[in-house]
Amino acid sequence: MEELASNYSGSLIKVKEVLKIHGRAKEYLHRLSLSGAVKRVGWGWYWVPARYKDPLDFLSGDKGFKVLIDHTAASLWNYGFIKHDTYRIAVVDRSYKRALESFAELMGWKFEVKYYHELPFNYVKLDELLVEELEHCIASCVANWEFLDGLAALYIRKEEVDFEKLKAVSRWKRVAGTNVRVWAIIKYACKLFNEELSRNLFDVRRVKVSNQQLKELVSEVVAKVVELA
């Protein structure tokens, strides 16, 4: 138990991993679960108990490979500009996906875990967590109508954004349920940021968005970001 506690405290652990520590892992973990030293999560997974400040505290300490995506990643890029109760996570292990979902239910947390055979985006380490890279995160948020999350990240991290990469990942994406390209929305937002601040903060030229609903929504979001950032 000492090795589990020292190496996996607060983390989910798979029976196969414990086999590397103890040859009779199943029996070992079963006995520990009866004493409360570990808790069975299901599907060959156990949890080594610990206390957490919040779900991010668990996610930063848990040993499993996972990447925070969409608005959850954006909340780290934009320093918590907007709070969400739901945490979106990408994994490449179906078994681990089920374990995370089961554990979140046990803890009363809301995890939306998406399985990929191979991640379709790059990721970086940020605040001890693996998160969707900034440019892909911005594009994903805009595509999902999470404009406030994505555009706050764009504005707050403006010095770090690679606009060529952002263009590459967003020019063929569309805002869900529309024919409007994500890149067009991002350029339009940049134009509005320039107007709101009365300076050429972003280098944008010709911008055309015909969808009036989207234009009004982006305008409201840009004004709010400038006001609160």
N, C-alpha and C positions, 0 to 999 in steps of 0.2 A: 504493500500500500504506500510505503514511503516514496517509492519511485514514481508511482502514479500521481501522488499528491504534489511532488516536486516538479514533475514535467508536464502534468496535464490538469492541474488545478483550474477549475472553472471552464474546462474544455469538454467538448464531446470527444469520445474516443471509440474507435471501432475494435471489435473483438480481435480482428486480424492483427492490429497494432499491439495489443496486449500479449499476443502469442510470442512476440519478439522479446517480451519481458518475462513471461511465465508460460511454460509449456502446457499448463492446464488452464488456459485462460478462461474458458467458459465456466468451469467449476469455480475458479478463483473469483470471477466477477459476480457470479450468482451468490456466493457466500457474502461478498462485500455488499451486494444490494440488500440482502436480508438484514444486515447490520446498519444500513443507511449510509455507509461510507461512499457508495456510488449509487446512482439511480439509473434504472433501465429506461431508455428512450424508445427502443424498438428497432427492428430490422438489423440486429447485430450491433447496435450502438448503445453506449452508456454515457452518463454524464458524471464528471467528478465535481461535486458541489463547491460553490464559492458564492460570494456576495457581489452584486453588480450595482453600479450607480444607475445604469440605463442599458438598453439593448446594445448601444455602440460599445459600451464597456465589455460586454460579453463578446461581441464580434471581433474586437481588437485582440482579445486574449485567446479565443478559440483557435485551435491548431488547424482546422480544416481549410482547404483552399476555397476561397470565395472572393468575389469582387462586388463591391457596392455599385449600383447602377442607377440611372435615371435621377429622380428627385433626391434619392438618398445620397448619391454621389455629389449632386449639386449642393446639398446642404453643407458638405465639407468644403467644396470649392468656394461657396459664397458666405462662409462663416455663419451658417445657421440663419440666413436671411428670412427664411420661412420654415416653420416647424411642421412636421408630418408625424402622424401616429404609425404610418405604415413604412416598413423598411423593405426596399427592393434589392435583391441579391441574385447574382449569377453564379452558378456552379457547373462543374464538368463531371460530377459523380451523381448518378441517380439515387443511389443509396443515401448519400450525404444530404441530398435535397429532401428526402423523406424525413431524415433525422432532424434537420433544421426546422422543418415545418412542425413536426411533432413536439420538439422542444419548445418552440415559440408558443404553441398552444398550451403547453404545460405551464409556461411562465406568464401567460396572458398577454403576449406580444403579438403584433401583426407583422408577419414576414411573408412577402411574396417572393418565392424562390423560383428562378427560371433556370432550367437545365439546358446546357449547350453541349453538343459533342465536342465542339471547339469554339472558344470565344471569338466572336466576329469583330472584336474591337481590342485596342490596346489598353493597358491599365498601368497605374503608377502607385507607389506607396505614399500615403498621405496620412499623417497623424496615426501611425502604426496600423493603418488599414489599407487594403488594396482597393483602389477606386477606379472607375471608368475614367479614361483620360479626358482632360478638360474639353477638348474640341468635340469629341464624340458625345460627351455628356450634354453639352449645350445643344447640339443637334437633336439628340434623343428627346430632351425635355421639350423643345419646340415642336417636334413631330407629335408628341403626346399631349399637346395643349398645356403643358406645364410651363407656360411662358414666364411666369414670375421667377421660378427656380432657375431656368436656363438663362434668361436675360440678366438676372442679378449676378450670376456667375460670369457672364460675358463682361459686364460692366466692372465688377469688383476685381476681376483678374485680367483686365484689359491689357496690362503690360506683359502678361504671360501667354496670351492666346496666339497661336500660330494661325494666322488667317488663311494662309494657303491650305493648310491641313483642314481647317474648319470648312472652307469652300469645298474641298474634295469630299468630305464626309457628309455634307448637307445638300449639295446641289441636286442630287437625285432622290433625296428623301422628300416626302410630301407631308404636310400637316394632315393628320388622320382625318379621313372623311372628306377631304377637299382635294382639289387639283393644284393647290398652291405649294410651290417648292419651299422647303425649309430655308434654303439659302436666300430666297427673296425676302422672307420674313426677317431674317437676321440682318440683311442689308438695310431693310426699312427701319428696323429698330436702331441701327447705328446712325442712320440719318436723323431720327428723332432725338437720339441722345445728343447729337451735335447741336440741334436746334434748341433743346432744353437748356443746354449749358452755354449756348452762344459761342462755341468754339469748335474747331475741327478736331474733335477727339478721335474720331474714326475716319479713315480715308475711304469714303464711298462716293460713287459717282451716280450713274443713272439707276434709279430704283422705281420699280413699277409693281404695285400690288392692287389688283382690281377688286378683291373681296372686301367689301366695306365692313363686314362684321369683324374680320381679322384686323383690319387697319385700326378700328376703334379700340379693340382689345389690346393690341400692341401699344397704342398710344397711352392707354390707361396704365399699363404695366410699366412703361418707360418712365412716366411721370412719378409713379410710386417708388420705383428704384432710385431715381434721382433724389427724391424727397427723403427717403429713409436710409440710403447707403452712407 
